[in-house]
Amino acid sequence: MIKISQAKMDAMNRLSNEKGLIEALAIDQRGSLKKMIADAATTATGEEIIDFKKVAAKELTSYTSAILLDPEYGLPAAKVRDNSCGLLLAYEKTGYDASTPGRMPDLLEDWSVSRLKEAGADAIKFLLYYDPDEPKSINHLKHVFVERLGSECLGEDIPFFVEIVTYDTEILDAGSAAFARVKPHKVLESMIEFSKPQYHIDVLKMEVPVNMKYVEGFTEDEAVYSRKEALEYFKKQSELTELPFIFLSAGVSTELFQETLKFAKEAGSTFSGVLCGRATWREGVKPFAAKGEDAGRDWFATQGKANVETLNQIVDDCGTSWRTKVEVG
């Protein structure tokens, strides 16, 4: 069992449902959300990004255990969330500097863990782009960076969620069959590394270990993985860590993400919930951007709500409570 403080335990409970499952909405997107709004309406102002997040928070947080927001555009949305909904705040800058090798991490310059906590965060989320096959000199810097953040969260006695997004320096298309072949290795090695105690991570937010679009039975094209191989990768992912972990949706369709969670359950995965973003709300961007706030609100109140409630039911049926892995000590 992982031992955490009473304060961290209380915060984890605020982020979870009564079963100890995290059914959280992720809407900390900044650059990608701006592009999505601009694609639907030709322009995207900061005010529109703020308003979109507010509408999503107002309409959906009655049905989610937590919401993940960014302090740049998301604090107004945090203020209108449901009283029962916990709050995660992102600490990283959006994107990465493409001119520097290694997709190096960077923090929001005018925030600290202390300030995010003061702004109402129940937990801190940090996104790390990670390739276990990068040169050791690059990954050493990333390891030290995450150690530093873990110590900062430990000092403030607040849960530390780390989101790992894998990549390959040679295969630039993360949706390709070529990347699908190396993805299990990337995800599983990342799981091993960031489960180490020196990082003081409380919850890993992970990709699923395969690209489901290339799994036998899920694809009309040539499969990269047999059904049996894919099930084994999900099972192995659970076996490689003692930490609670949750799944990110990686922008796949609502239906595919839901089917993925059922597949994970079949494999024996012990995931403890989701932090689901675009798979929940992507289709709400167009009515909001093209027709206005009322149209966006209508979409969230109907289809958005249905997406969340369907996903919650699947997590309830398929997830494993993080309380089976964590105790106060």
N, C-alpha and C positions, 0 to 999 in steps of 0.2 A: 504493500500500500504506500502511496505517496503521501507524505505528511505536509500539511499547509497550516497557516495560522488561522485563528478564528475569524479575523477580519477578511482574509481571502475566502474562507468558506462562506461567510455571510454574503460577500459580493457574488460568488459563484451561484449561490441560491437565488439572488436577485436576477441573474441572467438566465435562469432555467425555469422549466415548468415544474409541477409538483413531483414528477417522476425523475427529476434529475437529468432531463434532456434539454439541450439547447436548440430552440427553434427560433433562430434569429434571422432578421432581415438585414442584408448588407447593402448600404447605399452611401458608401464613402467614396464612390467614384467621382473623379473631378474631370480630368482631361477627356476620358472616354465618354462621360455623360455629356459634356459640352459638345463633343462631336456628334453624338446621337441626336441632341436637340437641334443642332445646326443642320444636320442632314434632313430633319423633318420640317424645319422652318427657315432655312437659309442663314439665320443668325442665332447666336446664343449668348445672352448677357449673364453676368454673375447673378443678377436678380432672378433671372429665370431658373437658374440652377438651384438657388436657395428656395424658390417657390415650389419647384418640383419635389424637392426633398421634404418640404413642409407638408405638401399634400399627401405624399406617400406615408409619412410618419403619422399624420392625423388619421388617415383612413385605415392603416394596416396594423398599427401597434397594439390595438385591442386584441389581436389574434396572434401576436408573436411574443416570445419570452424576452426578446432583447432586440435592439437595433444598433447597427454599426454605422457611425457617421464620422465625418471629418470636421475638425475645428475651423476649417477655412470657409466652408459654405453650410455646414450642417448644424451649427449650434441653435439657430432659430427652430429647426425641425426637432431638435432634442427637447425644446421647451414645450412643444405641443404634443409630444408622445403621451400615450396612455400611462397612468400612474403605476400600473402593474408591470410595465416594460422596462427592463434593464438597459443600460447604456454602455456601449464600447466606443472609444474614440481612437481614431487612427493617429499615429505619431510620425509616419513617414511622409516625405514629399511624394507627390504623384509622379509616376513614370520613372525614368532613369536617364542619365546622360549618355546618349549613344556615341558620343565622341571619345569616351573613355572606355577601355576594355573592361569587361567583367560585370557590367550592369551593377555598379557599386551602389550600396544603400546610402540614403541621406535623410536627415530629419528636418521637420519643420523648424525653422530657425527661431521663431518667437514662441515656441512651446517647450515645456518640460513635462515630465510625468507628474510632478507636483501641481503644475498649472492645469493639466488635463483633469487631474483628480478634483481640483478645486472647481472646474467647470462642470462637474457632475459625473465624470466617468466612473463606472463600476469596474472597468478593466481597460487595459491598454492593448491595442492591436498594432502589430508591426509587420509589414509585408517585406519579404526578402526574396529577391530573384536568386536562385541557387542552381549551380551545375556542379555536381560532385566531381566532374572530370575537368574542371578548369584547373589551371596551374595552382600549385600549393600556395604560391605567394598571394594570389588573389583570394583564395578561400580562407587563408589564415586571417586576412584583414576582416573578412565577413564574420568569422568565428569570434574574433575579438570584439567586433562591433555589437554582436548579439549578446555576448557576455556582459558588456557594459550596460546595455539596456536592461538585461535581466537583473543586474545589481541595482539599477535605479528603481525598478519596480519593487524589488525586494525591500529596498530602503523605505519606499512609500507604502509598503504592505498592501499592494494592489495586484490582482491577477494579471499575468502577462500572457497574451495570446500571440503566437507567431504564425503567420501565413507564409507558406513556402510555395513559390511558383517556379517550377523547373524549366530549364531551357537547354539548348545545345548551341555552341558557337558556330558549328558547321551547318546545322539544319535550321534554317531560319523560319520555316513554316511549321509552327507547333501543331497544326491540324493535319499534317501530312502523314502518310503511311510510314515514311522514313523515321519521323520522330516517334510515331506510335511504337515502333520496334525497340527504341531505346528508353521509352518513358518508364516502364516498370523499374529498370535499373536506377534511373534518376530519382524517382519518387522514393523507392525503398532505401537507397543509400542516404537520402536526405532525412528520412525518418530515423535512421540509426544515429546519424550525427546529432540532430537537434533534440534527441531524447536524453542526451548526456546531462548530468546534473549541474555542470558549471554554467549552463545557460539560464537556470532558474525559470524555465518555461513552465507554465501551468496547463496550457491547452495548445495543442498543435492544430492549426487550420490547414488541412491537407487537400491536395488533388487526389482523386481516385487514381489507382496505380496503373490504369490502362486508359486508352482512348476507346470509349464504348462504341464509337462509330466503326471500329474495325474488329469488333468481337463477333465470332460466329453466331448467327441468329439475330444480330442487331444490324447487320450490313447486307446490302444487296451486291456489293463489290467483293473483291477477294479479301478474306479475313486475314488479319495479321496474327490474331490469337484464336485458338480454339476456345470453346466455351469452358472446357476443363482448365486450360491454362489461365484464363482470366479469373476464374473462381479461386484458383490457387494463389494468384497475386494478391487478391483482396484478403484472403486468409493470412498470408504471410505478412502483409502490412500491419495487421493487428498484433501479430506475434512479435514484431520487432520493437515494440514500445510498451512501457508501463504507463505512459502518460495518457490522459484523456485526449481524444482527437475527434475533430468534427470535419465534415466535408464542405468544400467550396464548390460552387456550381460551374465555374469556369466559362460562364456565358452560353452553355448549351441550352437547348430548348427545354421548356417546362416539362414536357412529357418524357424526354430522354433522361433528365435528372431524376425524375420520380422513379422510372424503371431501373435506373442505376442503383438507387438506394435499396430497392427490393432485391436486386442481384447481389449487393453487398451482404444483405441479411442472409441470403441463401448460402453465401460463401462462409458464413460464420464471422463476419467482420463485427468488431465491438465498437463501432463508431458511436459517439454520444450526441449526435445532432448535426445541425447544418448552420452555416452562415451563408445564406443564399441570396444572391443579388439579382443579376440580370435575368436569370431563369424565372424569377417571380415578376419583375416589373418592366422588362424590356418593351413589351407591347403597349405599355401605357405612355411611352414617350411620345409616340406619334399623335394621339388625340390631344395630349397636353400641349405639345409644341404647335401643332397645326390649327387646332380649334379653340385653344384657351384653357384656362384653369378649371372651369366648370366641367368641360368634357374630360379632362384628366381625372378630376375627382370622381366623376361617374364611372370611369373605367376601373379605378382603384376600388371603389365601393362595391363593384360587381365582380369583374373578372379577376382583379388583383386579390380580392378577398377569397374568391374560389381557389385561386392558385395556392394561397397560403394555407387555407384549411385542408386542402388535399395533401399538401406536403406535410403538414403537421400530423395528419393521421398516419401517413407512411412512416414518419420518424417515430411516432408513438408505437407503431407495430414492429418496427425493425431496429430501433436504436437500443443501446445499452447505457444505463445510467452511469454518469461519471462518478457517482458516489460509490460505485463498486471498486473504484481505483484510488480514492482519495479519502483521507481522514484528518481530523485536527490533531496536530502534534507539535 
